[in-house]
Amino acid sequence: MNSDFIIDSNCNGIYGMDATSRKSYETLWCANTSTYGTVVLGDSIGAHFHIPPEWMNVTAQTDQSFEHILYILTNELDWPQLSMSTGHFNTTEWASEITGPMDSIYQRLVELNRCNHRDFQNIAVNGARATAMADQIVEGLARQLTADKPALVILELVGNDVCNGHPDTLSDMTKPDVYYKAQLKTLEYLDQHLPSGSHVVLVGLVDGRFLYNNMHDKIHPLGALRSDVTYTDVYDFLSCLGVSPCNGWLTTNESLRNATTAHADLLNVQLQRIATTEKFQNFDVLYTQYDVKTMTAEAAKLGLQAWQLIEPVDGFHLNQRGNALMTQVFWELIEKERPGWIPARNPHNDDIVQRFGDQGGYR
């Protein structure tokens, strides 16, 4: 990044020179502030996987239901622009396909400092495991060690290391030693590419029993017309076809659900071990499990039940409201455990808005 006298080299929408001081606006309004990029390295949770429920519910379909189908399919049913990590659009842009509040870690960082505008990267891949992240996905990171600002990185792989559609699902889960080596390899790569002063949130696997416990007896959109198809029916059907996203948790077999959570706990121990014993040159770390319990408690304060936070079509991911609440959970965790990670508000935010408006937006 240069001083952006003429060209907006870092794409944050701030460039040009102040005629009085003869300094660039980037220098005047950003140089002495705490600026951070936002990066998520993850799976379909980080990518915000969402299938519009109207596609499966004939009672709710309108002539707008399939308006953006090509856009949605070419994005692999992912909505990173509305996710808890890098969301930055309003859901009203896709009102016929997705609804709910929008909140994200990136958006909160921009509210604190307008110099963070457009400094985000969502590197979340549907189905990603720890080994895939370490061997390939993490290399999508676009950060220069000396030329860029530090980043707040969320490394979240919350399910696929125990989730698969194989009949003998337990035997195909990632082994603890393999998981440890893969996650450490990813972090070592980050240490070679993240600028000094960065932060990494290590997110452990979720307790996926949360899904079946809250969804199994509810009516799936496919059964909306006659109230005759439950999520248990859908889970069993997907398992029969061999395409279940998670045979270990999306099952009527309680013993298998418990065994899957037990294996997830073993993997979380490995991630906690990294967080407490490994040291990195360019960033510090914070470990947390993917905390659906706290999220559900926050939802209850709003009069919402847990099932209302889960995607209605797949019954496996958080929906838009769940993403917004999880943003709150993560932010409050950071405020409590790592308050120094939350930057001070930029006193020049109003100057930036007055001079540059929406700083070029996102189009």
Disulfide bonds with the S-S distance in Angstrom:
Cys30-Cys115 1.99
Cys163-Cys246 2.14
